[in-house]
């Protein structure tokens, strides 16, 4: 699925992180979402590698990256900690400054990465998210029903972990298959890879901790930024699916303009999984936005 890319495990702050690198040119980091892996980029990575040095990684807790131990404060899965993984990965590959394309959970990591390490992130494109704090503060009945997993995964352990671990593939197919395009949006080999990784020991706990961190410590960090008047200064482009819950429930560009100084963006005629549902449209946006 990634001809010409080379896999490499990089030592991060909490353990090994799976990465793939390919292409040449300006460095571009790709971060995936839940409950997926770097494989979600398989329809766009090759074309991007014609112009950029593309680095993909599995977030901690996902794919073939480390399952960091849980802690009472969920600090191991705070986006601040996960952003440091990205810094370590890019430094290993020889890049101190880079651009970022990120989806879903990876886009939340990218937000914190750009906020905490502004000198490292030149510009970023975020796919189908609004700021985490704004989404929690403005949750509606429609959003809660569409994104039920947000509120299921943050329940105290061990119930969510136990239910997911009892049938990880069923959980994954329920989350991914009930959105706009259904499971037909995913290449069989990609879906098989998501299912394989979902069954790795410790994954259920890791994804719960990811979401628990977003509902607790991540909000502390976001509120501190808001209180201090800190905004992202890098050029930010946001894309969202017109058939997805995020665009239907939130004013995506308006909410990002509250958190960033230079915002552009638009909706695309697809659902949540933009890189797999509308790869040609995403590539056109990426090649237009990122610096070569």
Protein Blocks (a to p, Z undefined) as FASTA:
>chain_A
ZZhiacdddddfkbccddddededjdddddddddddfklmmmmmmmmmmmmccdddddeh
iajbdcddddfklmmmgfklmmmmmmmmmmmnopabdcdddehjlmmmmmmmmmmmmmlp
mbdcdehiacfklmmmmccfklmmmmmmmmmmmpccfklmmmmmmommlmmmmmmmmmmn
ommlpcfklmmmmmmmmmpghklmmmmmmmmmmmmmmmmmmmmmmmnopacfbdcddddd
fkbmklmmpcfklmmmmmocbdcdddddddfklmlmmmmlmmmmmmmmpcZZ
